[in-house]
Amino acid sequence: MTQRVRVHCMSVSRDGIGAGHDQSFEQPFGKAVNPMSLMSWVGATASWPNRTDEGGTRGFEDYISRDFTRNIGAEIMGRNKFGPQRGPWQDHEWQGWWGDEPPFHTPVFVLTHHERPSFTLSDTTFHFVDVTPREAVEKAKAAADGKDVRIGGGISTLREFIDADLIDEMHIAVVPIELGDGVRLWNSPEELTDRYHLERITAPSGVEHHFFWRR
């Protein structure tokens, strides 16, 4: 079976923004962007892997959230998704935003210009690599044991992999808010239809789910 490079449950505003500027420890999505405004739709589902209590919604959006982990063998993320530090690592004791039980359960390749030793938390191992997007995909596929690779974000990292034509399929949730300023995935999703088929489905939550797959 062919390994695919996939994106799931990535959320942007109606004007294409998925994060703010000036990320900090207190504001992991950057200034002026409340992560709940972008992610509340998936956080409400019963199957979201970050859920810590019982309950949650069922239906179409829960079906999408179940697909988040299906057949994923490795993840690639940008350094900003791991933590807010910039430049050389000053503290190897701090091991990211994800706690002692990270929700990935696979090898994770963190893109950074400042490498540091790999470490394992529960069943997730973080590797810090200074490589091109294509080299990162090669490493992740080798570690994924035949399963697919997920591009986990953030928005700038996702855009790099789109521009390098490395992604086979994507799910992007467009939330019915406008942020006006921030890190933009696109001006319009039609920018990608030269390479991808696109189907949109609007959920009862008001979120418009965009599904892309290669032409």
DRENBAMAR-56204 format. One line per 8 residues: their letters; for each residue x, y, z of N, C-alpha, C. Coordinates in pm, 1 decimal. Last residue first. Example, Ala and Ser with C-alpha at 12.3 -4.5 7.8 and 13.67 -1.06 7.14 Angstrom:
BEGIN
SA	1285.0/-225.0/708.0/1367.0/-106.0/714.0/1290.0/3.0/787.0; 1319.0/-569.0/780.0/1230.0/-450.0/780.0/1320.0/-330.0/780.0;
This chain:
BEGIN
RRWFFHHE	-507.8/1562.5/-806.6/-565.6/1536.5/-937.6/-492.2/1423.1/-1006.5; -521.8/1478.2/-457.9/-445.7/1505.9/-580.4/-526.6/1476.3/-706.2; -768.1/1638.2/-256.5/-692.0/1520.1/-295.2/-634.3/1543.5/-433.0; -920.8/1807.0/14.7/-836.2/1816.0/-105.1/-772.9/1678.3/-130.3; -1196.9/1937.2/167.3/-1123.5/1813.8/144.7/-1052.2/1824.7/10.1; -1309.3/2154.9/408.9/-1251.6/2147.1/275.3/-1167.7/2019.5/266.0; -1592.8/2238.5/585.5/-1480.2/2146.1/578.4/-1437.1/2129.2/433.1; -1705.3/2504.9/759.0/-1702.0/2450.7/623.2/-1575.3/2366.9/607.8;
VGSPATIR	-1902.2/2526.3/1048.6/-1767.4/2511.3/993.6/-1777.7/2447.5/854.8; -2154.1/2510.9/1148.5/-2122.8/2627.3/1067.1/-1983.9/2623.5/1007.2; -2232.3/2281.4/1273.1/-2161.2/2380.1/1355.2/-2137.4/2511.1/1281.6; -2326.6/2118.0/1068.6/-2423.5/2192.6/1148.7/-2359.2/2298.3/1238.2; -2081.1/2174.2/801.6/-2136.9/2099.0/913.3/-2242.8/2182.0/986.4; -2041.5/2174.8/458.4/-2067.5/2258.8/575.3/-2138.4/2176.6/681.6; -1789.4/2069.6/248.1/-1909.6/2025.5/318.7/-1925.9/2113.0/441.9; -1625.9/2074.8/-64.4/-1660.0/2145.3/59.5/-1788.7/2087.8/116.9;
ELHYRDTL	-1352.7/1944.5/-245.0/-1494.2/1932.6/-210.4/-1517.3/1998.7/-75.4; -1118.4/1953.7/-499.5/-1165.2/2017.6/-376.0/-1315.0/1994.4/-361.6; -819.1/1818.1/-639.5/-963.6/1826.6/-636.5/-1003.4/1888.8/-502.4; -513.2/1998.6/-688.5/-601.2/1916.0/-606.6/-746.4/1929.4/-650.3; -375.2/2168.2/-854.6/-312.5/2042.2/-817.4/-406.7/1945.2/-748.2; -534.5/2383.9/-894.8/-456.3/2338.9/-1009.8/-394.2/2202.3/-983.6; -643.1/2447.3/-652.3/-719.6/2356.0/-737.7/-650.8/2324.5/-870.0; -530.9/2626.6/-483.3/-474.0/2492.5/-484.4/-541.2/2398.8/-582.9;
EEPSNWLR	-671.3/2861.5/-490.5/-530.1/2866.1/-529.0/-472.0/2726.2/-549.0; -913.3/2816.8/-375.3/-903.4/2790.2/-518.6/-759.5/2799.6/-569.7; -897.5/2912.4/-117.6/-862.7/2771.5/-140.3/-852.4/2735.6/-287.7; -733.2/3226.9/-97.2/-852.5/3154.1/-137.8/-813.6/3008.0/-158.3; -507.8/3292.9/38.9/-604.9/3399.0/14.8/-738.8/3339.2/-26.4; -387.4/3068.5/294.6/-420.8/3103.3/157.7/-501.6/3231.9/154.7; -279.2/3080.1/551.8/-259.2/2961.1/470.2/-283.4/2991.3/323.5; -117.2/3337.8/730.1/-223.0/3300.7/635.7/-184.7/3174.3/558.7;
VGDGLEIP	-96.8/3469.7/1039.6/-25.3/3380.2/948.5/-129.9/3314.0/859.8; -260.8/3790.4/1056.1/-198.7/3673.1/1114.0/-125.3/3594.6/1008.2; -569.9/3963.0/1050.7/-423.8/3968.7/1044.8/-368.3/3845.2/1112.6; -846.9/3889.2/1021.4/-792.8/4012.7/966.9/-643.1/4016.1/951.3; -1024.6/3697.0/1110.1/-921.6/3743.3/1203.1/-849.4/3867.3/1152.1; -1357.9/3593.3/1105.3/-1250.9/3660.2/1032.4/-1154.3/3720.2/1132.4; -1530.4/3277.1/1119.6/-1485.0/3400.9/1182.4/-1383.2/3464.2/1089.0; -1619.4/2997.7/1071.5/-1689.2/3119.8/1028.8/-1657.7/3242.3/1114.8;
VVAIHMED	-1338.9/2803.2/966.7/-1427.1/2843.3/1076.8/-1491.4/2977.8/1041.1; -1264.0/2543.0/774.6/-1274.6/2688.2/765.2/-1383.5/2734.4/862.2; -1040.1/2282.2/795.1/-1167.5/2332.0/847.3/-1166.1/2484.9/842.8; -899.2/2071.0/564.8/-886.1/2203.0/626.3/-1025.4/2248.7/668.8; -736.3/1785.0/483.3/-863.8/1832.5/536.6/-834.6/1963.7/609.1; -559.9/1656.5/201.2/-572.8/1750.3/313.4/-718.4/1765.3/353.1; -313.4/1449.0/41.3/-452.0/1485.1/70.9/-457.3/1571.6/196.6; -39.3/1468.6/-23.7/-130.2/1391.4/-107.8/-276.8/1425.3/-83.1;
ILDADIFE	223.6/1699.3/-40.6/104.9/1653.6/33.0/8.1/1586.3/-64.1; 433.9/1816.0/-171.0/460.7/1691.9/-98.7/336.5/1631.4/-33.9; 500.6/2059.9/-301.5/417.9/1957.7/-368.1/438.7/1820.3/-305.0; 613.0/2270.8/-177.4/706.5/2169.2/-226.6/633.8/2052.4/-293.5; 386.2/2403.7/-95.5/466.3/2464.9/-201.7/567.2/2366.3/-260.7; 308.3/2229.2/112.9/222.4/2247.6/-5.3/305.3/2300.5/-121.6; 521.0/2269.4/285.5/502.0/2136.4/227.7/407.2/2140.6/108.8; 488.8/2538.5/351.6/614.4/2493.1/291.8/596.5/2358.4/222.4;
RLTSIGGG	237.7/2535.2/473.3/252.7/2604.2/345.7/381.4/2560.5/275.2; 297.5/2398.2/709.7/206.9/2338.7/612.0/225.5/2403.7/475.2; 459.2/2592.7/832.4/514.6/2462.6/794.9/427.9/2395.9/689.9; 270.0/2793.9/875.1/387.3/2820.3/790.0/452.1/2690.5/743.5; 86.2/2659.7/1047.9/45.3/2706.9/917.2/165.4/2731.1/825.0; 274.7/2405.9/1228.2/168.9/2501.9/1204.9/149.0/2543.8/1060.9; 154.8/2077.4/1117.7/151.5/2223.4/1128.8/275.5/2277.5/1195.4; 159.8/1804.9/1072.5/82.2/1854.7/1184.8/77.0/2005.5/1198.2;
IRVDKGDA	126.0/1578.8/833.0/186.9/1709.9/851.3/102.6/1782.1/956.2; 159.1/1231.9/878.5/75.0/1349.7/896.8/161.1/1474.3/908.3; 206.1/951.0/676.5/271.8/1058.8/750.6/175.5/1176.6/759.0; 92.5/605.3/697.3/98.0/739.4/640.1/170.3/836.5/733.1; 294.2/301.9/734.5/173.8/383.2/748.4/195.8/522.3/689.3; 538.7/173.8/726.1/444.4/150.0/618.1/317.3/231.0/625.1; 669.7/279.8/950.3/637.6/137.3/942.8/527.6/109.0/840.8; 765.2/534.9/976.6/621.0/515.1/992.4/577.4/370.5/976.6;
AAKAKEVA	1026.1/593.7/920.9/992.4/564.0/1061.1/848.6/519.8/1079.8; 1018.8/651.7/651.9/1102.4/540.1/696.1/1067.4/497.5/838.4; 858.4/880.0/657.0/807.8/758.4/594.1/888.2/636.6/639.3; 1036.8/1058.7/783.7/911.7/1020.7/849.7/853.9/893.3/789.1; 1243.1/1082.8/595.1/1271.1/1031.8/729.9/1144.0/980.8/796.6; 1096.4/1189.7/378.9/1168.6/1063.9/363.5/1198.5/1000.9/499.1; 1006.1/1430.1/490.8/909.4/1327.8/450.2/977.5/1192.5/435.4; 1253.7/1559.0/521.1/1172.2/1527.9/638.9/1069.6/1420.4/606.9;
ERPTVDVF	1329.6/1593.6/256.2/1408.3/1503.3/341.3/1331.8/1464.8/467.1; 1132.5/1780.4/183.7/1138.1/1650.5/117.0/1218.7/1550.1/199.7; 1191.6/2002.2/355.9/1064.7/1929.7/365.0/1070.0/1791.5/300.8; 1536.4/1961.1/468.8/1435.8/2016.9/379.6/1302.8/1943.7/400.8; 1643.4/1974.1/815.5/1640.0/1913.9/682.2/1536.8/1987.8/596.9; 1721.4/1923.3/1109.7/1745.0/2040.2/1024.8/1758.0/1989.5/881.8; 1520.2/1785.4/1366.1/1595.8/1768.2/1242.2/1604.9/1900.3/1166.3; 1455.8/1598.3/1640.1/1474.6/1737.9/1599.7/1571.3/1740.6/1481.9;
HFTTDSLT	1203.0/1378.4/1744.6/1332.2/1392.3/1678.0/1341.5/1535.0/1623.9; 1025.6/1230.1/2003.3/1048.3/1354.1/1929.3/1191.3/1353.8/1874.7; 812.6/960.1/2040.6/952.4/1001.8/2038.3/965.9/1124.0/1949.3; 557.0/835.7/2241.7/590.9/935.3/2138.9/739.2/970.0/2150.8; 464.1/688.4/2451.5/490.6/617.3/2326.0/516.0/713.1/2210.1; 623.2/870.5/2699.1/525.2/764.6/2678.9/557.5/692.6/2548.8; 856.1/1045.9/2532.3/755.7/1062.5/2636.9/644.0/963.2/2608.3; 1193.5/1055.1/2441.7/1066.9/983.5/2435.7/981.8/1016.0/2556.5;
FSPREHHT	1414.0/1253.6/2233.7/1368.7/1200.8/2362.4/1230.4/1140.4/2345.5; 1712.7/1351.5/2056.7/1577.4/1296.6/2061.1/1542.8/1255.6/2204.0; 1903.1/1652.0/2111.4/1886.1/1506.6/2117.3/1738.8/1466.3/2116.8; 1863.7/1910.1/1859.9/1884.8/1869.3/1998.6/1861.0/1718.7/2005.3; 1936.0/2167.2/1614.5/1903.8/2031.2/1654.5/1929.6/2010.7/1804.4; 1814.3/2429.0/1480.6/1898.8/2404.6/1598.5/1861.1/2267.6/1655.1; 1629.8/2464.0/1292.0/1767.7/2489.6/1250.4/1865.9/2464.2/1364.0; 1372.0/2215.3/1274.2/1440.9/2321.2/1346.2/1578.8/2341.2/1286.0;
LVFVPTHF	1088.4/2017.4/1286.7/1179.4/2089.8/1198.6/1240.8/2207.8/1272.7; 1045.8/1716.2/1441.6/1032.0/1859.5/1462.7/1135.6/1930.4/1376.9; 875.2/1429.4/1400.6/994.4/1498.2/1349.9/968.3/1648.4/1356.7; 773.1/1169.4/1604.0/743.2/1306.2/1560.9/873.7/1372.4/1519.4; 648.1/835.4/1614.7/761.7/926.7/1602.0/714.5/1062.4/1550.3; 335.7/828.4/1803.0/418.6/790.9/1687.9/550.6/866.5/1700.2; 155.8/949.3/1973.2/171.3/803.1/1977.8/248.4/748.3/1858.2; 32.9/1206.9/2018.7/74.6/1163.5/1885.7/90.2/1011.5/1875.1;
PPEDGWWG	-25.7/1344.7/2252.2/-135.8/1279.0/2181.5/-96.3/1214.8/2049.1; 194.7/1277.5/2534.5/160.9/1349.7/2410.8/57.5/1273.1/2328.7; 206.4/1268.8/2838.1/137.1/1175.2/2749.2/99.1/1249.1/2620.4; 325.5/1477.6/2969.5/389.3/1346.2/2981.2/327.3/1241.9/2890.2; 297.1/1768.0/2745.9/284.0/1693.1/2870.4/348.9/1556.2/2864.3; 323.0/1936.7/2528.6/231.5/1823.6/2516.0/221.0/1737.0/2639.8; 493.0/2148.1/2479.1/361.4/2179.4/2532.8/275.7/2056.8/2562.8; 833.8/2048.4/2570.4/722.6/2081.9/2483.4/591.0/2102.4/2556.6;
QWEHDQWP	1019.1/1995.3/2769.4/994.4/1895.9/2666.1/864.6/1921.9/2589.7; 1295.0/2127.7/2934.2/1158.0/2155.6/2891.7/1128.4/2074.1/2767.6; 1559.9/2049.8/2941.6/1468.3/1990.4/3038.1/1322.9/2012.1/2997.6; 1710.8/2193.4/2773.0/1667.8/2063.4/2725.0/1572.9/1994.8/2822.0; 1728.7/2517.9/2711.3/1683.4/2430.9/2819.4/1632.1/2300.1/2760.7; 1803.2/2655.4/2488.1/1864.2/2694.3/2614.9/1834.1/2595.2/2727.0; 1867.6/2600.4/2154.8/1792.9/2551.9/2270.7/1868.8/2587.8/2398.2; 1909.4/2889.4/1945.5/1961.5/2767.8/2007.7/1881.1/2729.9/2131.5;
GRQPGFKN	1590.9/3033.8/1833.0/1736.0/3025.6/1840.5/1782.0/2895.0/1903.9; 1300.8/3035.3/2047.5/1366.9/3071.0/1922.6/1518.7/3057.1/1941.9; 1015.2/2865.6/2186.9/1154.3/2909.8/2191.5/1206.3/2943.1/2052.6; 756.0/2765.0/2207.6/773.6/2903.1/2161.9/918.4/2950.4/2154.9; 703.4/2431.7/2063.1/719.6/2526.8/2172.5/753.0/2664.9/2119.8; 599.3/2277.2/1852.4/657.8/2210.9/1968.8/666.7/2305.8/2087.8; 520.5/2460.0/1667.2/416.9/2374.3/1724.8/469.0/2300.0/1846.8; 760.2/2573.7/1596.8/665.1/2656.0/1671.6/549.7/2574.8/1727.1;
RGMIEAGI	887.3/2380.8/1443.0/934.8/2405.1/1579.1/833.4/2483.7/1660.7; 642.2/2183.3/1266.1/738.4/2291.1/1277.9/777.4/2312.8/1423.5; 618.5/1825.5/1232.6/568.0/1954.8/1279.2/680.5/2057.5/1274.6; 511.1/1514.5/1119.6/609.6/1621.2/1101.4/546.4/1750.0/1149.8; 456.1/1183.5/1244.7/411.4/1322.0/1225.6/532.4/1410.3/1200.7; 370.0/845.5/1158.9/467.6/947.1/1199.4/407.1/1083.5/1172.4; 155.3/683.7/1095.4/273.1/621.2/1153.9/380.2/717.4/1198.2; -189.3/654.8/1079.6/-77.8/748.5/1088.8/38.6/681.1/1160.4;
NRTFDRSI	-432.8/517.5/1057.6/-319.7/475.0/975.1/-206.3/577.5/972.2; -611.0/773.0/1204.9/-622.8/650.0/1126.3/-500.8/630.1/1037.5; -621.3/1007.4/1346.1/-516.9/911.4/1382.9/-515.9/786.7/1296.0; -830.6/1147.8/1222.2/-706.4/1216.7/1255.4/-592.0/1118.1/1281.4; -1070.8/1022.3/1201.2/-976.6/1002.0/1091.7/-839.6/1062.8/1120.5; -1209.7/1122.7/1414.6/-1161.2/984.7/1423.1/-1056.5/958.0/1315.7; -1282.3/1370.6/1313.7/-1179.7/1365.9/1418.6/-1127.2/1224.1/1438.6; -1481.3/1296.8/1128.5/-1357.0/1359.8/1082.6/-1248.1/1346.4/1188.4;
YDEFGRTG	-1675.9/1201.6/1303.8/-1618.7/1111.0/1204.2/-1486.2/1166.9/1152.1; -1737.8/1438.1/1430.7/-1671.2/1333.2/1507.5/-1608.7/1230.2/1414.4; -1866.9/1566.8/1224.0/-1737.6/1620.0/1269.3/-1664.5/1521.1/1359.2; -2100.9/1396.8/1192.0/-2005.6/1420.3/1083.6/-1869.5/1467.4/1134.6; -2152.6/1234.1/1512.1/-2194.2/1283.3/1382.4/-2076.9/1310.7/1289.9; -2128.2/1355.9/1852.9/-2114.3/1252.8/1750.0/-2156.7/1313.1/1616.6; -1953.0/1533.5/2113.3/-2053.3/1522.9/2007.8/-2022.1/1406.0/1915.2; -1892.4/1435.4/2456.8/-1854.2/1489.0/2327.1/-1959.0/1459.7/2222.0;
GEDTRNPW	-1798.1/1196.9/2710.9/-1895.2/1274.8/2634.8/-1839.2/1322.8/2503.4; -1539.9/1243.3/2960.6/-1637.2/1165.3/2886.0/-1726.9/1257.8/2803.9; -1224.0/1416.2/2915.0/-1342.3/1376.6/2990.4/-1435.7/1296.5/2900.7; -1019.3/1494.0/2755.4/-982.4/1440.4/2886.4/-1102.3/1398.1/2969.1; -916.0/1493.9/2416.5/-1027.3/1498.8/2512.5/-987.7/1431.2/2642.5; -727.1/1469.9/2223.2/-691.4/1551.9/2339.1/-802.9/1557.3/2444.1; -847.9/1321.3/2017.4/-751.5/1254.5/2105.7/-708.3/1337.6/2225.2; -1195.5/1325.2/1968.9/-1073.9/1405.4/1961.3/-971.5/1352.1/2060.4;
SATAGVWS	-1439.1/1191.9/1979.7/-1319.3/1114.6/1944.0/-1191.4/1194.7/1938.9; -1647.3/1367.1/2033.4/-1621.3/1258.2/2127.8/-1486.8/1191.1/2103.5; -1579.1/1718.1/1982.6/-1616.7/1584.9/1936.1/-1575.0/1477.6/2036.4; -1487.4/1964.9/2060.5/-1618.5/1923.8/2110.8/-1654.0/1780.4/2074.4; -1255.8/2008.0/1922.7/-1245.9/1980.0/2065.8/-1376.2/1932.4/2125.8; -1355.3/2081.1/1677.5/-1300.1/1946.5/1691.5/-1283.2/1909.5/1838.4; -1458.9/2339.5/1733.4/-1541.8/2240.1/1663.1/-1489.2/2099.5/1685.0; -1252.5/2486.5/1847.4/-1361.6/2439.7/1933.9/-1446.6/2333.2/1866.4;
MLSMPNVA	-1042.5/2596.0/1706.2/-1041.2/2452.2/1729.2/-1159.6/2399.6/1808.5; -1065.8/2874.1/1682.0/-1037.0/2794.5/1563.6/-1062.7/2645.2/1585.0; -1121.7/2963.6/1934.3/-1203.7/3015.8/1825.0/-1182.8/2935.6/1697.8; -925.3/2848.1/2086.4/-1059.3/2791.4/2094.0/-1148.3/2842.1/1981.4; -701.4/3008.3/2042.9/-708.8/2877.3/1978.2/-847.8/2816.0/1983.4; -729.9/3338.8/1959.1/-769.4/3244.2/2063.6/-781.6/3106.3/2000.6; -514.2/3572.5/1860.1/-579.3/3451.4/1810.8/-604.4/3358.0/1928.6; -368.1/3787.0/1954.5/-499.4/3815.5/1894.9/-567.6/3692.7/1835.6;
KGFPQEFS	-45.6/3642.8/1915.1/-132.3/3749.3/1964.0/-262.5/3755.4/1883.8; -17.9/3279.0/1906.5/18.7/3415.9/1873.9/-82.6/3516.2/1925.6; -82.6/3035.5/2002.1/-128.2/3064.9/1866.1/-94.2/3207.9/1824.4; 18.1/3047.3/2262.4/80.6/2955.9/2166.5/34.3/2975.5/2023.1; 70.3/3258.9/2483.7/-17.2/3266.8/2367.0/39.9/3178.9/2254.5; 258.2/3199.0/2676.2/122.5/3228.5/2720.9/23.6/3229.4/2604.7; 485.2/3168.1/2518.8/440.3/3055.8/2601.7/295.5/3075.3/2643.4; 407.1/3320.6/2198.0/473.8/3315.9/2327.7/422.7/3195.2/2403.6;
QDHGAGIG	418.9/3467.8/1871.4/389.2/3354.3/1957.9/467.6/3364.1/2087.9; 381.0/3683.6/1681.0/438.9/3702.3/1815.0/393.8/3592.9/1910.9; 62.6/3648.4/1504.0/204.5/3678.3/1513.0/248.3/3681.0/1659.6; -168.3/3367.8/1485.8/-130.4/3507.7/1494.9/19.9/3524.7/1494.6; -307.3/3131.6/1251.7/-230.1/3165.4/1371.4/-201.8/3314.5/1369.7; -453.3/3102.8/1021.5/-452.1/2991.5/1115.2/-372.6/3016.2/1240.9; -661.3/3259.4/784.2/-557.6/3275.5/886.5/-568.2/3162.5/989.0; -861.4/3285.0/587.3/-744.1/3202.9/560.2/-634.6/3205.6/664.2;
DRSVSMCH	-1097.0/3412.2/644.6/-1000.1/3485.4/563.2/-863.6/3415.8/557.9; -1219.3/3228.5/809.7/-1277.4/3247.9/677.5/-1184.2/3326.5/586.3; -937.2/3059.0/968.8/-1052.8/3147.6/966.5/-1106.0/3160.7/824.4; -854.3/2709.2/990.6/-823.5/2847.7/956.7/-952.8/2928.1/963.2; -725.8/2401.6/1113.5/-832.5/2501.5/1110.5/-778.5/2638.5/1074.7; -681.5/2065.3/1039.2/-615.8/2195.5/1042.9/-724.3/2301.6/1025.6; -764.8/1799.8/1021.1/-813.1/1883.8/1131.5/-731.2/2010.5/1148.8; -481.3/1667.2/852.3/-615.2/1649.4/907.5/-641.2/1751.3/1018.1;
VRVRQTM	-288.3/1574.2/577.7/-318.2/1681.8/673.0/-460.0/1660.5/721.2; -43.8/1333.7/465.8/-180.0/1379.9/489.8/-182.1/1496.1/587.8; 109.1/1129.4/239.2/136.5/1243.2/327.8/4.9/1319.9/341.3; 99.6/771.3/218.5/55.5/904.6/180.6/100.9/1006.6/283.8; 230.3/472.9/82.9/227.1/568.3/194.6/186.2/705.6/143.2; 52.3/221.0/-81.6/131.2/342.5/-93.7/117.4/428.2/31.1; 84.6/-119.8/0.0/0.0/0.0/0.0/88.2/124.9/0.0;
